Amino acid sequence: MTNAKKRAENTCSPVYQCRLPLSTRTVKHLADLLRRHLKAVRPRWRILPPGKIAVIVLAVLRHDQRLADMAGGNDVSESTVRRWRNELIGLLAAQAPRLDRALMKVAKQGGEVVLIDGTLIRTQRRTGRADRRNYSGKHRSHGLHFLALTDENGRLIWISAARPGRTHDNTAARHDHILAHLRAAGLGALAHLGFRGLDNNIRDPVIVTGYTASRTHKLTPGQKDANRVLAVGRAPVEHGFAHLKNWGILAKLRTDPARATRLLRALLVLTNLEVNR
């Protein structure tokens, strides 16, 4: 018994290396951001340098690595890795553009339209009646709904706040005053049929959604062609979502839904660093 106990005490957990598929530019941006923050707040010393902390946090965000695993592999506590993650997420989220500034930037660069769409980020199911509003009947899953805008090439330019999964695209768009911001910037938007009714201005529409058929009214050949052209124009928005959802932490969120908005906006900044390099 004594020998067995002695062997257990001397046993150490194995540590393995894993490739992080991100550019050095992203790591450097995060490390510099942390250095400036530390210089401003003048905290106590950190057990690891900013560059190493940046790599650890990026591994958590990209591969959804468990905090305890990252802590054990770097000889720090799990609470320390959690604090680093929350700190850097907050710093990155502060760099995410506001809706009006994002649209004005597109207009100044000569853009004429943006692409708008909504998607669901799946979350763990929680107990109680309060979680019922997070259930999306469309996706048949619990999650959080958010809107995103991209430019014509599918590059993400703005992300809304996270809302309950049952939220309709139109409801979210009205809450964020998407139509008013588009008119102020002089831009149009391409959207799917779920956004019908958001823009009722027939003479000068800002949001184009295409045509829909009914039992009594079938689409004409011209309307079908218009829908096909619109579908081709809207395709890049799915590329923007695909780049965002490459971050493994979004596979199934385990964080508090109240913090999901900051997380999404932080990932928007990181995604643009990777895509626009």
Disulfide bonds with the S-S distance in Angstrom:
none
